[in-house]
């Protein structure tokens, strides 16, 4: 076990996470949507923030924390969050957003591995343009590779997002409520509220 370095484990995890999406990504590149072809740099910049785009994408976000624990170490988290859009009919779209993180936690006990997997499902009107909204359920599964990186519980609840996009502005708010319903009863119950507001101004270039 000591021979497996964090760098090697990180590389293997990224390959495992990206593997199931390799075929859809190639298909998307082979037949890009007309909107993606005609989009200007400003629209492409806004699409980075938009959780309700109508094309497949994978968002990677790395977060580093410093001065953690009594030894003032640094910790890091790599979040992988693909967007999988499905057209149900001419009026409605279903957008699936799995989210999984690979964490290095230096304190109180050094741990490195995967966190709990979250999956959000949004039902959104297909024709929405300036104001875009979506509602649906969110699920959290106890996939953490160690006790300190996860809750040990199965959780679920509602999630919703509201987006305003016009000109250079992109404003959004994403929220969900998670409550545990199964899993290890020796672990504390989950009752988590999350609200993420976002405001961005995107230049023409």
C-alpha positions as CSV (number, residue, x, y, z in Angstrom):
1,X,0.0,0.0,0.0
2,X,2.9,2.4,0.7
3,X,4.1,2.0,-2.9
4,X,0.9,3.7,-4.2
5,X,1.7,7.4,-4.2
6,X,-1.0,10.0,-4.0
7,X,0.0,11.2,-7.5
8,X,-0.5,7.6,-8.9
9,X,-3.9,7.2,-7.1
10,X,-5.0,10.6,-8.5
11,X,-4.1,9.5,-12.0
12,X,-6.0,6.2,-11.7
13,X,-9.1,7.9,-10.3
14,X,-9.2,10.5,-13.1
15,X,-9.0,7.7,-15.7
16,X,-11.8,5.7,-14.0
17,X,-14.0,8.8,-13.8
18,X,-13.4,9.9,-17.4
19,X,-13.7,6.4,-18.9
20,X,-17.5,6.1,-18.9
21,X,-17.8,9.5,-20.6
22,X,-15.1,9.0,-23.3
23,X,-17.6,7.8,-25.9
24,X,-20.2,10.5,-25.4
25,X,-17.4,13.1,-25.5
26,X,-16.1,11.8,-28.9
27,X,-19.6,11.8,-30.2
28,X,-20.1,15.4,-29.1
29,X,-16.9,16.4,-30.9
30,X,-17.9,14.6,-34.0
31,X,-21.4,16.2,-34.2
32,X,-21.3,19.6,-32.4
33,X,-24.5,21.4,-32.0
34,X,-25.2,24.5,-34.2
35,X,-25.3,26.7,-31.0
36,X,-21.8,25.5,-30.1
37,X,-20.4,26.2,-33.6
38,X,-21.9,29.8,-33.8
39,X,-21.2,30.8,-30.2
40,X,-18.9,33.8,-29.7
41,X,-16.2,34.0,-27.0
42,X,-18.6,35.8,-24.6
43,X,-21.3,33.0,-25.0
44,X,-18.6,30.4,-24.5
45,X,-17.4,32.1,-21.3
46,X,-20.9,32.1,-20.0
47,X,-21.4,28.4,-20.8
48,X,-18.6,27.5,-18.4
49,X,-20.8,28.7,-15.5
50,X,-24.1,27.4,-16.9
51,X,-25.2,24.2,-15.2
52,X,-28.1,23.8,-17.8
53,X,-26.2,23.8,-21.1
54,X,-27.6,21.5,-23.9
55,X,-24.3,19.8,-24.6
56,X,-22.0,17.4,-22.7
57,X,-19.2,18.8,-20.7
58,X,-16.9,17.9,-17.7
59,X,-16.1,20.5,-15.1
60,X,-12.9,20.0,-13.1
61,X,-12.3,22.2,-10.0
62,X,-9.3,22.0,-7.7
63,X,-9.5,23.6,-4.2
64,X,-6.4,24.0,-2.0
65,X,-6.6,24.8,1.7
66,X,-3.6,26.1,3.7
67,X,-2.6,26.2,7.3
68,X,-4.6,23.1,8.2
69,X,-4.2,21.4,11.6
70,X,-1.5,21.8,14.2
71,X,1.3,21.3,11.7
72,X,-0.1,23.9,9.3
73,X,-0.2,21.5,6.3
74,X,-2.0,22.0,3.0
75,X,-5.0,20.0,1.8
76,X,-6.5,19.7,-1.6
77,X,-9.7,18.6,-3.3
78,X,-10.3,17.8,-7.0
79,X,-13.9,17.8,-7.9
80,X,-15.2,16.2,-11.1
81,X,-18.7,17.2,-12.2
82,X,-19.9,16.2,-15.7
83,X,-23.1,17.5,-17.2
84,X,-25.3,15.0,-19.1
85,X,-28.2,16.5,-21.0
86,X,-31.1,14.4,-22.3
87,X,-34.0,15.7,-24.4
88,X,-37.2,14.2,-23.2
89,X,-39.5,15.9,-25.8
90,X,-39.9,19.2,-27.5
91,X,-40.8,20.9,-24.2
92,X,-38.6,19.4,-21.5
93,X,-35.0,18.5,-20.9
94,X,-33.5,16.3,-18.2
95,X,-30.0,17.3,-17.0
96,X,-28.0,14.9,-14.9
97,X,-25.0,16.3,-12.8
98,X,-23.0,13.7,-10.9
99,X,-20.3,15.1,-8.6
100,X,-17.4,13.3,-7.1
101,X,-14.3,14.6,-5.3
102,X,-10.8,13.2,-4.6
103,X,-9.6,14.7,-1.4
104,X,-6.3,14.9,0.5
105,X,-7.0,15.7,4.1
106,X,-3.8,16.2,6.3
107,X,-5.5,16.6,9.7
108,X,-6.5,15.4,12.2
109,X,-5.5,12.1,10.5
110,X,-3.9,12.0,7.1
111,X,-6.4,10.6,4.5
112,X,-6.5,10.4,0.8
113,X,-9.3,9.1,-1.3
114,X,-12.8,9.5,-2.8
115,X,-15.7,11.3,-1.1
116,X,-19.4,10.5,-1.2
117,X,-20.9,10.6,-4.7
118,X,-23.7,13.1,-5.4
119,X,-26.1,13.0,-8.4
120,X,-28.5,15.8,-9.2
121,X,-31.4,15.5,-11.7
122,X,-33.0,18.7,-13.1
123,X,-36.2,18.9,-15.2
124,X,-35.9,22.1,-17.2
125,X,-38.0,23.7,-20.0
126,X,-36.3,23.3,-23.4
127,X,-37.3,26.7,-24.8
128,X,-36.1,28.8,-21.8
129,X,-33.7,31.5,-22.8
130,X,-33.2,34.6,-20.6
131,X,-34.6,33.1,-17.4
132,X,-33.8,29.4,-17.0
133,X,-34.9,27.2,-14.1
134,X,-34.7,23.5,-13.2
135,X,-36.0,21.4,-10.3
136,X,-35.6,17.8,-9.3
137,X,-34.1,15.4,-6.7
138,X,-30.5,15.0,-5.5
139,X,-29.0,11.8,-4.1
140,X,-25.9,11.2,-2.1
141,X,-24.3,7.7,-1.9
142,X,-21.8,6.5,0.7
143,X,-18.9,5.9,-1.7
144,X,-16.1,7.5,0.4
145,X,-13.0,5.4,0.7
146,X,-12.5,6.2,4.4
147,X,-14.7,7.3,7.3
148,X,-13.3,10.8,7.5
149,X,-14.1,11.6,3.9
150,X,-17.8,10.7,3.9
151,X,-21.0,10.5,5.9
152,X,-21.5,6.8,5.8
153,X,-25.2,7.5,5.1
154,X,-27.6,7.4,2.1
155,X,-29.2,10.8,1.6
156,X,-31.7,12.4,-0.7
157,X,-33.7,15.6,-1.1
158,X,-34.9,18.3,-3.5
159,X,-32.6,20.6,-5.6
160,X,-33.3,23.6,-7.7
161,X,-31.6,26.3,-9.8
162,X,-32.6,29.6,-11.2
163,X,-30.5,31.4,-13.9
164,X,-30.7,34.8,-15.5
165,X,-28.5,35.2,-18.6
166,X,-28.6,38.3,-20.8
167,X,-25.8,40.1,-22.6
168,X,-22.6,40.0,-20.6
169,X,-24.3,39.0,-17.4
170,X,-24.7,35.5,-16.0
171,X,-26.4,35.2,-12.6
172,X,-27.5,32.0,-11.0
173,X,-28.4,30.4,-7.7
174,X,-28.2,26.7,-7.0
175,X,-29.6,25.1,-3.9
176,X,-30.3,21.7,-2.4
177,X,-31.4,20.0,0.9
178,X,-30.0,16.6,1.8
179,X,-31.4,14.4,4.6
180,X,-30.2,10.9,5.4
181,X,-32.6,7.9,5.3
182,X,-30.4,4.8,5.5
183,X,-26.8,3.7,6.2
184,X,-24.6,3.4,9.2
185,X,-26.8,4.5,12.2
186,X,-23.6,4.8,14.3
187,X,-22.7,7.9,12.2
188,X,-24.5,11.2,12.7
189,X,-27.6,11.9,10.6
190,X,-27.3,14.2,7.6
191,X,-29.3,17.4,7.4
192,X,-27.5,19.7,5.0
193,X,-28.7,22.8,3.3
194,X,-26.6,24.2,0.4
195,X,-27.0,27.5,-1.4
196,X,-24.5,28.7,-4.1
197,X,-25.1,32.1,-5.7
198,X,-23.1,33.2,-8.7
199,X,-22.7,36.6,-10.5
200,X,-20.3,37.0,-13.4
201,X,-19.7,39.7,-16.1
202,X,-18.2,38.2,-19.3
203,X,-16.3,40.4,-21.7
204,X,-16.8,40.3,-25.5
205,X,-13.3,38.8,-26.0
